[in-house]
């Protein structure tokens, strides 16, 4: 059984920073890529960033240069460092491990960017 637990969300002012973490149970973390999605109210879920098991990354254009994804395979944890946050970054952030048989999602952590 794979479980993903996100943490690190909260309320931050525009221009501020947050670091999200997603800890995975089970043994699949180091095998597959992993990433972060987000979903704002009334909008579709969208990709924020992905990282392969070897550390190659890709980002949504809207976060390039501001967000950094990383992973620690020894700790079964993926991180999302978010800098220069904007109000439009407000959303529930969810981590994902995609596998050939199913996608594993966390419950999400709320990020609110507001003054």
LUMLO-793071 format. One record per atom (N, C-alpha, C): atom name; residue in three letters; z, y, x. Coordinates in nm, 3 decimals. Example, Ala and Ser with C-alpha at 12.3 -4.5 7.8 and 13.67 -1.06 7.14 Angstrom:
site=N&code=Ala&pz=0.780&py=-0.569&px=1.319
site=CA&code=Ala&pz=0.780&py=-0.450&px=1.230
site=C&code=Ala&pz=0.780&py=-0.330&px=1.320
site=N&code=Ser&pz=0.708&py=-0.225&px=1.285
site=CA&code=Ser&pz=0.714&py=-0.106&px=1.367
site=C&code=Ser&pz=0.787&py=0.003&px=1.290
***
This chain:
site=N&code=Unk&pz=0.000&py=-0.118&px=0.085
site=CA&code=Unk&pz=0.000&py=0.000&px=0.000
site=C&code=Unk&pz=0.000&py=0.124&px=0.089
site=N&code=Unk&pz=-0.094&py=0.213&px=0.064
site=CA&code=Unk&pz=-0.105&py=0.336&px=0.140
site=C&code=Unk&pz=-0.051&py=0.450&px=0.056
site=N&code=Unk&pz=0.037&py=0.527&px=0.113
site=CA&code=Unk&pz=0.087&py=0.647&px=0.047
site=C&code=Unk&pz=0.070&py=0.766&px=0.141
site=N&code=Unk&pz=0.028&py=0.877&px=0.083
site=CA&code=Unk&pz=0.011&py=1.001&px=0.158
site=C&code=Unk&pz=0.106&py=1.105&px=0.100
site=N&code=Unk&pz=0.182&py=1.170&px=0.186
site=CA&code=Unk&pz=0.279&py=1.270&px=0.142
site=C&code=Unk&pz=0.255&py=1.400&px=0.217
site=N&code=Unk&pz=0.215&py=1.503&px=0.140
site=CA&code=Unk&pz=0.189&py=1.633&px=0.199
site=C&code=Unk&pz=0.316&py=1.718&px=0.199
site=N&code=Unk&pz=0.324&py=1.811&px=0.294
site=CA&code=Unk&pz=0.433&py=1.906&px=0.299
site=C&code=Unk&pz=0.386&py=2.032&px=0.370
site=N&code=Unk&pz=0.465&py=2.138&px=0.358
site=CA&code=Unk&pz=0.436&py=2.260&px=0.431
site=C&code=Unk&pz=0.378&py=2.374&px=0.348
site=N&code=Unk&pz=0.351&py=2.349&px=0.222
site=CA&code=Unk&pz=0.298&py=2.455&px=0.138
site=C&code=Unk&pz=0.404&py=2.558&px=0.104
site=N&code=Unk&pz=0.360&py=2.665&px=0.038
site=CA&code=Unk&pz=0.454&py=2.768&px=-0.001
site=C&code=Unk&pz=0.385&py=2.898&px=-0.034
site=N&code=Unk&pz=0.465&py=3.004&px=-0.044
site=CA&code=Unk&pz=0.415&py=3.138&px=-0.073
site=C&code=Unk&pz=0.407&py=3.216&px=0.057
site=N&code=Unk&pz=0.293&py=3.278&px=0.082
site=CA&code=Unk&pz=0.274&py=3.355&px=0.205
site=C&code=Unk&pz=0.194&py=3.480&px=0.172
site=N&code=Unk&pz=0.218&py=3.586&px=0.246
site=CA&code=Unk&pz=0.143&py=3.709&px=0.225
site=C&code=Unk&pz=0.004&py=3.699&px=0.287
site=N&code=Unk&pz=-0.090&py=3.777&px=0.236
site=CA&code=Unk&pz=-0.223&py=3.780&px=0.299
site=C&code=Unk&pz=-0.213&py=3.812&px=0.448
site=N&code=Unk&pz=-0.290&py=3.738&px=0.527
site=CA&code=Unk&pz=-0.284&py=3.752&px=0.672
site=C&code=Unk&pz=-0.185&py=3.661&px=0.739
site=N&code=Unk&pz=-0.104&py=3.594&px=0.661
site=CA&code=Unk&pz=-0.002&py=3.506&px=0.716
site=C&code=Unk&pz=-0.056&py=3.368&px=0.750
site=N&code=Unk&pz=0.036&py=3.280&px=0.792
site=CA&code=Unk&pz=0.000&py=3.146&px=0.837
site=C&code=Unk&pz=0.089&py=3.042&px=0.772
site=N&code=Unk&pz=0.034&py=2.923&px=0.757
site=CA&code=Unk&pz=0.109&py=2.806&px=0.715
site=C&code=Unk&pz=0.055&py=2.685&px=0.790
site=N&code=Unk&pz=0.140&py=2.584&px=0.807
site=CA&code=Unk&pz=0.096&py=2.458&px=0.865
site=C&code=Unk&pz=0.129&py=2.347&px=0.768
site=N&code=Unk&pz=0.026&py=2.280&px=0.721
site=CA&code=Unk&pz=0.043&py=2.167&px=0.631
site=C&code=Unk&pz=0.047&py=2.038&px=0.711
site=N&code=Unk&pz=0.124&py=1.942&px=0.661
site=CA&code=Unk&pz=0.130&py=1.809&px=0.720
site=C&code=Unk&pz=0.106&py=1.705&px=0.612
site=N&code=Unk&pz=0.047&py=1.595&px=0.650
site=CA&code=Unk&pz=0.027&py=1.483&px=0.559
site=C&code=Unk&pz=0.062&py=1.356&px=0.635
site=N&code=Unk&pz=0.169&py=1.293&px=0.592
site=CA&code=Unk&pz=0.215&py=1.169&px=0.656
site=C&code=Unk&pz=0.168&py=1.050&px=0.575
site=N&code=Unk&pz=0.110&py=0.952&px=0.643
site=CA&code=Unk&pz=0.056&py=0.834&px=0.578
site=C&code=Unk&pz=0.139&py=0.711&px=0.611
site=N&code=Unk&pz=0.166&py=0.630&px=0.509
site=CA&code=Unk&pz=0.228&py=0.501&px=0.531
site=C&code=Unk&pz=0.117&py=0.397&px=0.544
site=N&code=Unk&pz=0.151&py=0.277&px=0.584
site=CA&code=Unk&pz=0.049&py=0.174&px=0.597
site=C&code=Unk&pz=-0.015&py=0.173&px=0.733
site=N&code=Unk&pz=-0.120&py=0.093&px=0.748
site=CA&code=Unk&pz=-0.178&py=0.069&px=0.880
site=C&code=Unk&pz=-0.320&py=0.120&px=0.896
site=N&code=Unk&pz=-0.372&py=0.191&px=0.793
site=CA&code=Unk&pz=-0.513&py=0.227&px=0.799
site=C&code=Unk&pz=-0.539&py=0.363&px=0.860
site=N&code=Unk&pz=-0.433&py=0.442&px=0.881
site=CA&code=Unk&pz=-0.453&py=0.582&px=0.918
site=C&code=Unk&pz=-0.542&py=0.596&px=1.041
site=N&code=Unk&pz=-0.515&py=0.518&px=1.145
site=CA&code=Unk&pz=-0.586&py=0.536&px=1.271
site=C&code=Unk&pz=-0.728&py=0.480&px=1.268
site=N&code=Unk&pz=-0.764&py=0.412&px=1.160
site=CA&code=Unk&pz=-0.895&py=0.347&px=1.152
site=C&code=Unk&pz=-1.001&py=0.440&px=1.096
site=N&code=Unk&pz=-0.963&py=0.524&px=1.000
site=CA&code=Unk&pz=-1.058&py=0.601&px=0.923
site=C&code=Unk&pz=-1.046&py=0.751&px=0.949
site=N&code=Unk&pz=-1.153&py=0.825&px=0.912
site=CA&code=Unk&pz=-1.138&py=0.970&px=0.914
site=C&code=Unk&pz=-1.037&py=1.011&px=0.809
site=N&code=Unk&pz=-0.992&py=1.135&px=0.818
site=CA&code=Unk&pz=-0.900&py=1.188&px=0.721
site=C&code=Unk&pz=-0.926&py=1.337&px=0.706
site=N&code=Unk&pz=-0.877&py=1.392&px=0.598
site=CA&code=Unk&pz=-0.908&py=1.533&px=0.577
site=C&code=Unk&pz=-0.827&py=1.598&px=0.468
site=N&code=Unk&pz=-0.860&py=1.724&px=0.448
site=CA&code=Unk&pz=-0.794&py=1.806&px=0.347
site=C&code=Unk&pz=-0.896&py=1.859&px=0.248
site=N&code=Unk&pz=-0.859&py=1.854&px=0.122
site=CA&code=Unk&pz=-0.932&py=1.918&px=0.014
site=C&code=Unk&pz=-0.837&py=2.018&px=-0.052
site=N&code=Unk&pz=-0.895&py=2.102&px=-0.137
site=CA&code=Unk&pz=-0.812&py=2.192&px=-0.215
site=C&code=Unk&pz=-0.872&py=2.211&px=-0.353
site=N&code=Unk&pz=-0.785&py=2.243&px=-0.447
site=CA&code=Unk&pz=-0.829&py=2.267&px=-0.585
site=C&code=Unk&pz=-0.754&py=2.385&px=-0.641
site=N&code=Unk&pz=-0.829&py=2.488&px=-0.674
site=CA&code=Unk&pz=-0.772&py=2.607&px=-0.737
site=C&code=Unk&pz=-0.782&py=2.592&px=-0.889
site=N&code=Unk&pz=-0.698&py=2.663&px=-0.963
site=CA&code=Unk&pz=-0.702&py=2.653&px=-1.110
site=C&code=Unk&pz=-0.841&py=2.685&px=-1.164
site=N&code=Unk&pz=-0.891&py=2.597&px=-1.249
site=CA&code=Unk&pz=-1.021&py=2.619&px=-1.311
site=C&code=Unk&pz=-1.140&py=2.594&px=-1.222
site=N&code=Unk&pz=-1.116&py=2.543&px=-1.101
site=CA&code=Unk&pz=-1.226&py=2.518&px=-1.008
site=C&code=Unk&pz=-1.230&py=2.372&px=-0.967
site=N&code=Unk&pz=-1.346&py=2.332&px=-0.915
site=CA&code=Unk&pz=-1.358&py=2.195&px=-0.869
site=C&code=Unk&pz=-1.289&py=2.176&px=-0.735
site=N&code=Unk&pz=-1.249&py=2.052&px=-0.710
site=CA&code=Unk&pz=-1.191&py=2.019&px=-0.581
site=C&code=Unk&pz=-1.298&py=2.037&px=-0.473
site=N&code=Unk&pz=-1.259&py=2.098&px=-0.361
site=CA&code=Unk&pz=-1.356&py=2.123&px=-0.256
site=C&code=Unk&pz=-1.301&py=2.081&px=-0.120
site=N&code=Unk&pz=-1.393&py=2.040&px=-0.033
site=CA&code=Unk&pz=-1.356&py=2.001&px=0.102
site=C&code=Unk&pz=-1.313&py=2.123&px=0.181
site=N&code=Unk&pz=-1.202&py=2.107&px=0.254
site=CA&code=Unk&pz=-1.158&py=2.212&px=0.346
site=C&code=Unk&pz=-1.194&py=2.172&px=0.489
site=N&code=Unk&pz=-1.153&py=2.053&px=0.530
site=CA&code=Unk&pz=-1.178&py=2.010&px=0.667
site=C&code=Unk&pz=-1.162&py=1.859&px=0.676
site=N&code=Unk&pz=-1.237&py=1.799&px=0.769
site=CA&code=Unk&pz=-1.227&py=1.656&px=0.796
site=C&code=Unk&pz=-1.217&py=1.635&px=0.945
site=N&code=Unk&pz=-1.154&py=1.523&px=0.984
site=CA&code=Unk&pz=-1.142&py=1.488&px=1.125
site=C&code=Unk&pz=-1.161&py=1.337&px=1.137
site=N&code=Unk&pz=-1.245&py=1.296&px=1.231
site=CA&code=Unk&pz=-1.266&py=1.154&px=1.254
site=C&code=Unk&pz=-1.150&py=1.097&px=1.334
site=N&code=Unk&pz=-1.147&py=0.965&px=1.344
site=CA&code=Unk&pz=-1.037&py=0.904&px=1.420
site=C&code=Unk&pz=-1.044&py=0.944&px=1.566
site=N&code=Unk&pz=-1.162&py=0.981&px=1.614
site=CA&code=Unk&pz=-1.179&py=1.023&px=1.752
site=C&code=Unk&pz=-1.157&py=1.170&px=1.775
site=N&code=Unk&pz=-1.137&py=1.246&px=1.665
site=CA&code=Unk&pz=-1.105&py=1.387&px=1.679
site=C&code=Unk&pz=-1.218&py=1.484&px=1.652
site=N&code=Unk&pz=-1.335&py=1.434&px=1.613
site=CA&code=Unk&pz=-1.443&py=1.525&px=1.575
site=C&code=Unk&pz=-1.410&py=1.588&px=1.440
site=N&code=Unk&pz=-1.442&py=1.716&px=1.427
site=CA&code=Unk&pz=-1.401&py=1.791&px=1.308
site=C&code=Unk&pz=-1.519&py=1.858&px=1.240
site=N&code=Unk&pz=-1.503&py=1.882&px=1.111
site=CA&code=Unk&pz=-1.595&py=1.972&px=1.042
site=C&code=Unk&pz=-1.516&py=2.050&px=0.936
site=N&code=Unk&pz=-1.564&py=2.170&px=0.909
site=CA&code=Unk&pz=-1.493&py=2.263&px=0.823
site=C&code=Unk&pz=-1.585&py=2.323&px=0.717
site=N&code=Unk&pz=-1.525&py=2.360&px=0.605
site=CA&code=Unk&pz=-1.597&py=2.440&px=0.508
site=C&code=Unk&pz=-1.625&py=2.577&px=0.569
site=N&code=Unk&pz=-1.738&py=2.635&px=0.535
site=CA&code=Unk&pz=-1.773&py=2.766&px=0.590
site=C&code=Unk&pz=-1.666&py=2.870&px=0.560
site=N&code=Unk&pz=-1.601&py=2.856&px=0.446
site=CA&code=Unk&pz=-1.503&py=2.957&px=0.404
site=C&code=Unk&pz=-1.377&py=2.959&px=0.490
site=N&code=Unk&pz=-1.354&py=2.854&px=0.568
site=CA&code=Unk&pz=-1.231&py=2.848&px=0.647
site=C&code=Unk&pz=-1.257&py=2.842&px=0.798
site=N&code=Unk&pz=-1.383&py=2.831&px=0.837
site=CA&code=Unk&pz=-1.415&py=2.824&px=0.981
site=C&code=Unk&pz=-1.359&py=2.944&px=1.055
site=N&code=Unk&pz=-1.297&py=2.916&px=1.168
site=CA&code=Unk&pz=-1.239&py=3.022&px=1.249
site=C&code=Unk&pz=-1.099&py=3.060&px=1.208
site=N&code=Unk&pz=-1.054&py=3.013&px=1.092
site=CA&code=Unk&pz=-0.918&py=3.045&px=1.045
site=C&code=Unk&pz=-0.830&py=2.921&px=1.037
site=N&code=Unk&pz=-0.888&py=2.808&px=1.000
site=CA&code=Unk&pz=-0.811&py=2.685&px=0.983
site=C&code=Unk&pz=-0.845&py=2.587&px=1.097
site=N&code=Unk&pz=-0.745&py=2.507&px=1.133
site=CA&code=Unk&pz=-0.765&py=2.403&px=1.235
site=C&code=Unk&pz=-0.703&py=2.274&px=1.187
site=N&code=Unk&pz=-0.783&py=2.168&px=1.183
site=CA&code=Unk&pz=-0.733&py=2.036&px=1.147
site=C&code=Unk&pz=-0.707&py=1.956&px=1.274
site=N&code=Unk&pz=-0.600&py=1.878&px=1.272
site=CA&code=Unk&pz=-0.569&py=1.791&px=1.385
site=C&code=Unk&pz=-0.500&py=1.667&px=1.332
site=N&code=Unk&pz=-0.490&py=1.566&px=1.417
site=CA&code=Unk&pz=-0.424&py=1.443&px=1.375
site=C&code=Unk&pz=-0.347&py=1.384&px=1.491
site=N&code=Unk&pz=-0.241&py=1.313&px=1.457
site=CA&code=Unk&pz=-0.160&py=1.240&px=1.553
site=C&code=Unk&pz=-0.157&py=1.095&px=1.505
site=N&code=Unk&pz=-0.240&py=1.012&px=1.565
site=CA&code=Unk&pz=-0.250&py=0.874&px=1.519
site=C&code=Unk&pz=-0.121&py=0.797&px=1.543
site=N&code=Unk&pz=-0.045&py=0.833&px=1.643
site=CA&code=Unk&pz=0.082&py=0.765&px=1.670
site=C&code=Unk&pz=0.184&py=0.793&px=1.560
site=N&code=Unk&pz=0.171&py=0.910&px=1.497
site=CA&code=Unk&pz=0.264&py=0.947&px=1.391
site=C&code=Unk&pz=0.204&py=0.930&px=1.251
site=N&code=Unk&pz=0.080&py=0.880&px=1.245
site=CA&code=Unk&pz=0.013&py=0.864&px=1.115
site=C&code=Unk&pz=0.014&py=0.993&px=1.036
site=N&code=Unk&pz=-0.015&py=1.103&px=1.102
site=CA&code=Unk&pz=-0.004&py=1.234&px=1.038
site=C&code=Unk&pz=-0.127&py=1.319&px=1.070
site=N&code=Unk&pz=-0.172&py=1.389&px=0.967
site=CA&code=Unk&pz=-0.279&py=1.487&px=0.984
site=C&code=Unk&pz=-0.222&py=1.624&px=0.950
site=N&code=Unk&pz=-0.268&py=1.724&px=1.023
site=CA&code=Unk&pz=-0.217&py=1.860&px=1.007
site=C&code=Unk&pz=-0.330&py=1.956&px=0.970
site=N&code=Unk&pz=-0.292&py=2.065&px=0.906
site=CA&code=Unk&pz=-0.387&py=2.173&px=0.880
site=C&code=Unk&pz=-0.316&py=2.304&px=0.912
site=N&code=Unk&pz=-0.354&py=2.365&px=1.023
site=CA&code=Unk&pz=-0.301&py=2.496&px=1.059
site=C&code=Unk&pz=-0.389&py=2.601&px=0.993
site=N&code=Unk&pz=-0.328&py=2.685&px=0.912
site=CA&code=Unk&pz=-0.401&py=2.785&px=0.836
site=C&code=Unk&pz=-0.356&py=2.924&px=0.879
site=N&code=Unk&pz=-0.445&py=3.000&px=0.936
site=CA&code=Unk&pz=-0.417&py=3.136&px=0.981
site=C&code=Unk&pz=-0.501&py=3.235&px=0.901
site=N&code=Unk&pz=-0.462&py=3.362&px=0.909
site=CA&code=Unk&pz=-0.535&py=3.469&px=0.841
site=C&code=Unk&pz=-0.561&py=3.434&px=0.695
site=N&code=Unk&pz=-0.459&py=3.390&px=0.628
site=CA&code=Unk&pz=-0.475&py=3.344&px=0.490
site=C&code=Unk&pz=-0.515&py=3.457&px=0.396
site=N&code=Unk&pz=-0.596&py=3.421&px=0.299
site=CA&code=Unk&pz=-0.647&py=3.517&px=0.200
site=C&code=Unk&pz=-0.605&py=3.473&px=0.061
site=N&code=Unk&pz=-0.599&py=3.564&px=-0.034
site=CA&code=Unk&pz=-0.564&py=3.524&px=-0.171
site=C&code=Unk&pz=-0.655&py=3.414&px=-0.225
site=N&code=Unk&pz=-0.780&py=3.414&px=-0.186
site=CA&code=Unk&pz=-0.872&py=3.311&px=-0.235
site=C&code=Unk&pz=-0.844&py=3.172&px=-0.175
site=N&code=Unk&pz=-0.752&py=3.164&px=-0.079
site=CA&code=Unk&pz=-0.710&py=3.033&px=-0.027
site=C&code=Unk&pz=-0.604&py=2.969&px=-0.117
site=N&code=Unk&pz=-0.557&py=3.040&px=-0.216
site=CA&code=Unk&pz=-0.457&py=2.986&px=-0.308
site=C&code=Unk&pz=-0.511&py=2.864&px=-0.380
site=N&code=Unk&pz=-0.438&py=2.753&px=-0.370
site=CA&code=Unk&pz=-0.483&py=2.627&px=-0.429
site=C&code=Unk&pz=-0.377&py=2.520&px=-0.404
site=N&code=Unk&pz=-0.395&py=2.407&px=-0.468
site=CA&code=Unk&pz=-0.323&py=2.286&px=-0.430
site=C&code=Unk&pz=-0.404&py=2.218&px=-0.321
site=N&code=Unk&pz=-0.340&py=2.188&px=-0.210
site=CA&code=Unk&pz=-0.406&py=2.124&px=-0.097
site=C&code=Unk&pz=-0.368&py=1.976&px=-0.095
site=N&code=Unk&pz=-0.470&py=1.891&px=-0.087
site=CA&code=Unk&pz=-0.450&py=1.746&px=-0.093
site=C&code=Unk&pz=-0.510&py=1.681&px=0.031
site=N&code=Unk&pz=-0.443&py=1.582&px=0.083
site=CA&code=Unk&pz=-0.504&py=1.508&px=0.194
site=C&code=Unk&pz=-0.569&py=1.381&px=0.141
site=N&code=Unk&pz=-0.664&py=1.334&px=0.218
site=CA&code=Unk&pz=-0.750&py=1.222&px=0.176
site=C&code=Unk&pz=-0.774&py=1.130&px=0.294
site=N&code=Unk&pz=-0.772&py=0.999&px=0.267
site=CA&code=Unk&pz=-0.827&py=0.899&px=0.359
site=C&code=Unk&pz=-0.936&py=0.824&px=0.283
site=N&code=Unk&pz=-1.062&py=0.845&px=0.318
site=CA&code=Unk&pz=-1.170&py=0.772&px=0.252
site=C&code=Unk&pz=-1.193&py=0.639&px=0.322
site=N&code=Unk&pz=-1.201&py=0.532&px=0.244
site=CA&code=Unk&pz=-1.233&py=0.401&px=0.300
site=C&code=Unk&pz=-1.350&py=0.343&px=0.224
site=N&code=Unk&pz=-1.413&py=0.238&px=0.273
site=CA&code=Unk&pz=-1.526&py=0.179&px=0.201
site=C&code=Unk&pz=-1.492&py=0.128&px=0.062
site=N&code=Unk&pz=-1.365&py=0.093&px=0.038
site=CA&code=Unk&pz=-1.329&py=0.034&px=-0.090
site=C&code=Unk&pz=-1.268&py=0.135&px=-0.186
site=N&code=Unk&pz=-1.201&py=0.235&px=-0.137
site=CA&code=Unk&pz=-1.142&py=0.336&px=-0.224
site=C&code=Unk&pz=-1.099&py=0.456&px=-0.142
site=N&code=Unk&pz=-1.077&py=0.567&px=-0.214
site=CA&code=Unk&pz=-1.020&py=0.686&px=-0.152
site=C&code=Unk&pz=-0.871&py=0.693&px=-0.180
site=N&code=Unk&pz=-0.794&py=0.727&px=-0.078
site=CA&code=Unk&pz=-0.651&py=0.745&px=-0.094
site=C&code=Unk&pz=-0.621&py=0.895&px=-0.093
site=N&code=Unk&pz=-0.551&py=0.940&px=-0.196
site=CA&code=Unk&pz=-0.516&py=1.082&px=-0.210
site=C&code=Unk&pz=-0.365&py=1.099&px=-0.211
site=N&code=Unk&pz=-0.322&py=1.212&px=-0.156
site=CA&code=Unk&pz=-0.184&py=1.252&px=-0.173
site=C&code=Unk&pz=-0.166&py=1.326&px=-0.304
site=N&code=Unk&pz=-0.041&py=1.365&px=-0.332
site=CA&code=Unk&pz=-0.011&py=1.437&px=-0.456
site=C&code=Unk&pz=-0.042&py=1.585&px=-0.446
site=N&code=Unk&pz=-0.048&py=1.636&px=-0.326
site=CA&code=Unk&pz=-0.083&py=1.776&px=-0.307
site=C&code=Unk&pz=0.037&py=1.863&px=-0.279
site=N&code=Unk&pz=0.010&py=1.976&px=-0.215
site=CA&code=Unk&pz=0.112&py=2.077&px=-0.190
site=C&code=Unk&pz=0.053&py=2.214&px=-0.224
site=N&code=Unk&pz=0.131&py=2.295&px=-0.294
site=CA&code=Unk&pz=0.081&py=2.424&px=-0.342
site=C&code=Unk&pz=0.086&py=2.528&px=-0.231
site=N&code=Unk&pz=-0.024&py=2.598&px=-0.215
site=CA&code=Unk&pz=-0.031&py=2.713&px=-0.124
site=C&code=Unk&pz=-0.066&py=2.835&px=-0.208
site=N&code=Unk&pz=0.018&py=2.936&px=-0.202
site=CA&code=Unk&pz=-0.006&py=3.059&px=-0.276
site=C&code=Unk&pz=-0.008&py=3.175&px=-0.178
site=N&code=Unk&pz=-0.117&py=3.249&px=-0.178
site=CA&code=Unk&pz=-0.131&py=3.365&px=-0.089
site=C&code=Unk&pz=-0.130&py=3.490&px=-0.176
site=N&code=Unk&pz=-0.024&py=3.565&px=-0.166
site=CA&code=Unk&pz=-0.008&py=3.681&px=-0.253
site=C&code=Unk&pz=0.090&py=3.780&px=-0.191
site=N&code=Unk&pz=0.067&py=3.907&px=-0.218
site=CA&code=Unk&pz=0.159&py=4.011&px=-0.173
site=C&code=Unk&pz=0.260&py=4.044&px=-0.282
***
